[in-house]
């Protein structure tokens, strides 16, 4: 069974992560979120649940206004033909529904099926804003705390510089 919001906040508390949550009407798209959140400070982000040709799952988290070219991204991260994951798979793996995709959903990925990709520029902003498993709330936290939460879920995120995505990936 998927973790509930209370379990998420208990995990954040256990990790010593300070966060603040704001309630607003449900937002299903970036455009709706911009209208509904008011003047909530910080960097607002979007999360994409993707699947590649081999069945590998990906969670890509970036600044909300970032245009994500999936063809360039798949080359950069070594994925084959990225497409959006089905809602049923999203619910099964991250315990959330479309419109509520969030890095906080990694609390439910106990099988470590998802590879995490983070926008390097996003981590230079503070605070960061994400849905806390439901799209009628926004939770703020510091970038270092986001990384600590993700690592506590057993994931090692890959940081990608989306500004230079079209350039060649760094040599191994």
C-alpha positions in Angstrom: 0.0 0.0 0.0 1.3 3.5 -0.9 2.5 5.8 1.8 0.1 8.5 2.8 1.0 12.2 3.2 1.3 11.6 7.0 4.0 9.0 6.4 5.8 11.3 4.1 5.9 14.1 6.7 6.9 11.6 9.3 9.9 10.6 7.1 10.8 14.2 6.6 10.7 14.8 10.4 12.7 11.7 11.0 15.4 13.0 8.6 15.4 16.4 10.3 14.0 18.1 7.2 12.2 21.4 7.7 9.3 21.8 5.3 6.3 24.0 4.9 3.1 23.0 3.2 0.5 25.2 1.6 -3.1 24.1 0.5 -4.6 25.2 -2.8 -7.2 23.8 -5.2 -6.0 20.8 -7.2 -3.6 21.6 -10.0 -3.1 19.1 -12.9 -0.8 21.1 -15.1 1.9 23.7 -14.7 -0.4 26.3 -16.1 -3.1 25.5 -13.6 -0.5 25.5 -10.8 0.7 29.0 -11.7 -2.9 30.3 -11.5 -3.8 28.5 -8.3 -0.8 28.8 -6.0 -0.8 32.6 -5.8 2.5 34.2 -4.9 4.1 31.2 -3.3 7.9 31.9 -3.1 10.6 29.7 -4.4 11.3 27.6 -7.5 8.3 25.6 -8.8 9.1 22.3 -10.4 7.5 19.6 -12.5 8.1 15.9 -12.5 7.9 13.5 -15.4 7.3 9.8 -15.0 8.8 8.1 -18.0 9.5 4.6 -19.3 12.1 3.7 -21.9 12.0 1.0 -24.6 13.7 -1.6 -22.3 11.1 -1.0 -19.5 13.4 1.1 -17.3 11.4 3.7 -15.4 12.6 7.3 -14.9 11.5 10.2 -12.8 12.8 13.5 -14.3 12.4 16.5 -12.0 13.1 20.0 -13.3 12.1 23.6 -13.1 8.5 24.0 -14.3 9.2 26.2 -17.3 12.0 24.0 -18.6 11.3 22.5 -22.0 12.4 18.9 -21.9 13.4 17.4 -25.3 13.0 13.7 -24.7 15.2 12.7 -27.6 18.1 14.8 -26.2 17.5 13.6 -22.7 17.4 9.9 -23.6 20.8 10.3 -25.3 22.2 12.1 -22.3 21.0 9.5 -19.7 21.5 6.4 -21.9 17.8 5.6 -22.2 16.2 4.2 -25.3 13.1 5.9 -26.7 11.5 7.6 -23.7 7.7 7.9 -23.4 5.3 8.8 -20.6 4.5 6.0 -18.1 0.9 4.8 -17.9 -1.2 6.0 -15.0 -1.6 2.5 -13.7 2.2 2.0 -13.5 2.6 5.4 -11.9 0.2 4.5 -9.2 1.8 1.1 -8.7 5.4 2.4 -8.5 5.2 5.9 -7.0 1.7 5.7 -5.4 0.5 8.8 -7.1 -1.9 9.7 -9.9 -1.3 11.9 -13.0 -1.1 15.6 -11.9 0.5 14.6 -8.6 3.9 13.3 -9.9 6.5 14.3 -7.4 10.0 13.3 -6.1 8.2 12.6 -2.8 6.6 9.6 -4.6 10.0 7.8 -4.3 9.0 6.9 -0.7 6.8 4.3 -2.4 9.4 2.9 -4.8 10.6 0.3 -2.4 11.7 -1.9 -5.2 14.0 0.8 -6.6 12.5 0.5 -10.0 12.9 4.2 -10.9 16.1 6.0 -11.9 16.0 9.7 -10.8 17.2 12.6 -13.0 17.3 16.1 -11.5 17.8 19.4 -13.2 21.1 20.7 -11.9 19.9 24.3 -12.2 16.9 23.5 -10.1 19.1 22.6 -7.2 20.6 26.1 -7.2 17.2 27.6 -6.3 15.6 27.7 -2.8 13.2 26.8 -1.6 12.0 24.1 -4.0 8.2 23.4 -4.3 6.6 20.0 -4.9 3.3 18.3 -4.4 3.3 16.1 -1.2 1.8 13.1 -3.0 -1.4 15.1 -3.8 -1.9 18.0 -6.2 -3.9 20.1 -3.8 -0.9 21.0 -1.7 2.6 22.3 -2.3 5.5 21.5 0.1 8.6 23.6 0.2 12.1 22.4 1.3 15.7 23.2 0.7 17.6 21.6 -2.2 20.0 19.7 0.2 17.0 18.3 2.0 15.4 17.1 -1.3 18.7 15.2 -2.0 18.7 13.8 1.5 15.1 12.6 1.1 15.8 11.0 -2.3 18.9 9.2 -0.9 16.9 8.0 2.1 14.6 6.3 -0.4 17.6 4.4 -1.8 18.1 6.4 -4.9 21.2 8.1 -6.2 19.9 10.9 -8.5 21.7 11.8 -11.7 22.2 15.6 -12.1 21.7 16.9 -15.6 22.5 20.3 -16.9 19.4 20.9 -19.0 21.0 24.2 -20.3 23.7 22.1 -22.1 21.6 19.0 -22.9 22.3 19.3 -26.6 26.0 19.2 -26.0 27.9 15.9 -25.7 27.6 14.1 -22.4 30.6 14.2 -20.1 33.1 11.3 -20.6 32.9 8.5 -18.0 
